[in-house]
Amino acid sequence: MWQLYLFSFLAGLLAVNGVPHFVRGVTGRKHQTPFAKKSSAEINVAWGWLNLVLAVIALHFGHVRAHEYRAFTLFAVAALIMGLLNAHFFSQKTSK
């Protein structure tokens, strides 16, 4: 059961983290990644895509079909946490 909790939570974090990188990349804009402060659009597409793929893999290994409501709840909580952290972090970066 611990795999369900861990992988569902991790999938939520990865999925929400991947979205801004992927979107900024496909729109041709630079964005911060672990590789550089202003990574190219191509790097952001790759980084966002990798995060999204890892989120799907985490859901697969979490065996979420057995307990869909628990998995969704953990995914949603992690997505909210990562969304709030990203909003706080990126609002600080743009306000300076």
N, C-alpha and C positions, 0 to 999 in steps of 0.2 A: 504493500500500500504506500510505502514511503516514496516509491518511484513515481507514483501518480502525483503526489504532492510536489515533489521536487521538479519533475519534468514539466508539469502543467504551469507551475510558477515561472520556471526558466523560459518556457515558450512564450509566455505573456511578455516578459522583459525583452526577449530577443525580437519578437514581432513588432512591438511598438518602437523599439530602437531602430529597427531596419527601415521603417516607413519614411522618416524624414530624410535619411541618407539616399534612399532610392528615388524619392520624389525630387529632391534637389538635383540629383545626378541626371535624371531623365529630362529635367527642364534646363540642363546645361549650366547650372550654377555650382560654384564651389561651396564646400561645407567642411567643417572640421571632422576628422576621423582620428582614430588612434595613431595613424601614420604621419599626420601633419596638421597644422592649424588650418590651413586652407588647401584641402586636397582637391584634385581635379574632379570634374563631373564624372569621368569614367571610373575613377577610384570609388567615388560615392555610390555609383550604380552597383559596382561589384561588392562593396561592403554592405550595402542595404540588401542586396540579393542574398548574400551569404547569411546575414542575420535572419532573413525570412526562411531560407532553406533549413537552417539549424532549428528554427522554431517548429517547423513541420516535423523534422526528425525527432525533436524532443517529445512532441505529442505522440509520435508513433511509439517510442520506447516507454512512454508513460502509461501505455495501455488504457487510454482514456475512454474507450468504448464501454469498459466494465462499469465505470462510475462517471457518466457524462456530466451530471450536475456539479459534482465536486470538482471535476477537472475544469469546467467552465468557470466556476466561482474563483478558483485559484488563478486561472488565466486572466480573468477580468480584474481581479485585485492587483495582480502584478502589472497588467497593462495600465491601470490607473496610476500606480506608484511610478512607473517609468515615464508615463506621460507628464505627471506633475514634476518629476525631477528634470526632464528635458525642458519643460516650459520654464522652470525656474532658472536652469543653467543658461539656456539660450536667450532669455530675456535679460539676464545680467550681461551677457556678451554684447548684445546689440545696443544696450543703453549707454555703454561707455564710449 
